[in-house]
Structures are given as C-alpha cells and as structure tokens.
C-alpha cells in the first residue's frame, strides 16, 4: 500500500522518489534501530541511520537549489547544538519511536522558515513531536517486544549538531548537504 505522501506526490505529477528531506542524523541512536530490527526487521525503515525528521517531505528535488542549500546552512548556523538523552518512547498504533523533546526548538525553527511545508504532509499536525522512528506497522505484540528489547539500552545520550538535507534517488537516500549548528561539542 502506498503512503499518503507517496500518493500526494503522484497526484502532483511527481514520483515518490522525487523528494527531499531535512533530518538530524543521530548515529548514537543506531543501536536502538539494530535492537528493533532483531525483533521485527521488516518493520524498521531502511535507507537512513537513526534520525529525527525536521521536514519530510521537504521540496521536490528540482526545487532544491544552491539558494535552498544556502538557506539551510544559514538557518542551521543560527541554531545551537543540543545534547540530550533518549528516555521515553513515542507511540501510536503500529508505531514505536523515541521521543526527543529537546529538539523542539530546532524543529520549530525549520517549520517557521518553511511554513508552507507541512511535516509528513500534515498527517500529524503542523508541529509533530520530534522523534526517532524505530518501527512502523507493528502489531501491539510486536511493539511491546520492540520496547522490551530497546528498554535496556536507555537512557541513551545523543547530540544534534547538524541538519542534513537528503534527496531520494530511485534506490536510496543521498546526502546533499550537511549544515552544522552554531556550536559543536
């Protein structure tokens, strides 16, 4: 079944691959994805390491220009690095993630800069809670098994020190731009 985002892209005359995203990669959280994959490998998204999506989908790839790159760099440079701990699950039916409330100011800055872009196509409101997705499409039993597998790894310290602009190819996500925040530890 196609996602709402993919169907919207097709309605707009774009392929689902013709998109970009602004994300904060959190490599320290990769062990959480690995633990979830031990339980339900088919429910862990492939293609990007552990991350928080700031704006997904962002812009169609043909609209990602040098000017957009500069705007992303400038905005990121105005923001501060955030160190935090992952401690709490973010959950919804079929979904298990890790809440990252400390990244709210960073997410809000990107939402404010591109207010015409609704994160996740608006499916979760205009200001979805920052989170690292562990699994989607899980049964209640699978979700509980994922939480049990991940819980011993918590709390987990992570550092958000940059925003990445990634573009979707026909095979995977490709890094277009890394934009560091103002202070890196």
Secondary structure as GFF3:
##gff-version 3
##sequence-region A 1 185
A	DSSP	alpha_helix	4	11	.	.	.	ID=ss1
A	DSSP	beta_strand	20	25	.	.	.	ID=ss2
A	DSSP	three_ten_helix	27	29	.	.	.	ID=ss3
A	DSSP	alpha_helix	30	40	.	.	.	ID=ss4
A	DSSP	three_ten_helix	41	43	.	.	.	ID=ss5
A	DSSP	beta_strand	51	56	.	.	.	ID=ss6
A	DSSP	three_ten_helix	61	63	.	.	.	ID=ss7
A	DSSP	alpha_helix	66	77	.	.	.	ID=ss8
A	DSSP	beta_strand	82	86	.	.	.	ID=ss9
A	DSSP	beta_strand	89	92	.	.	.	ID=ss10
A	DSSP	beta_strand	95	99	.	.	.	ID=ss11
A	DSSP	three_ten_helix	101	103	.	.	.	ID=ss12
A	DSSP	alpha_helix	104	113	.	.	.	ID=ss13
A	DSSP	three_ten_helix	119	122	.	.	.	ID=ss14
A	DSSP	beta_strand	131	136	.	.	.	ID=ss15
A	DSSP	alpha_helix	140	151	.	.	.	ID=ss16
A	DSSP	beta_strand	156	160	.	.	.	ID=ss17
A	DSSP	beta_strand	162	168	.	.	.	ID=ss18
A	DSSP	beta_strand	173	180	.	.	.	ID=ss19
###
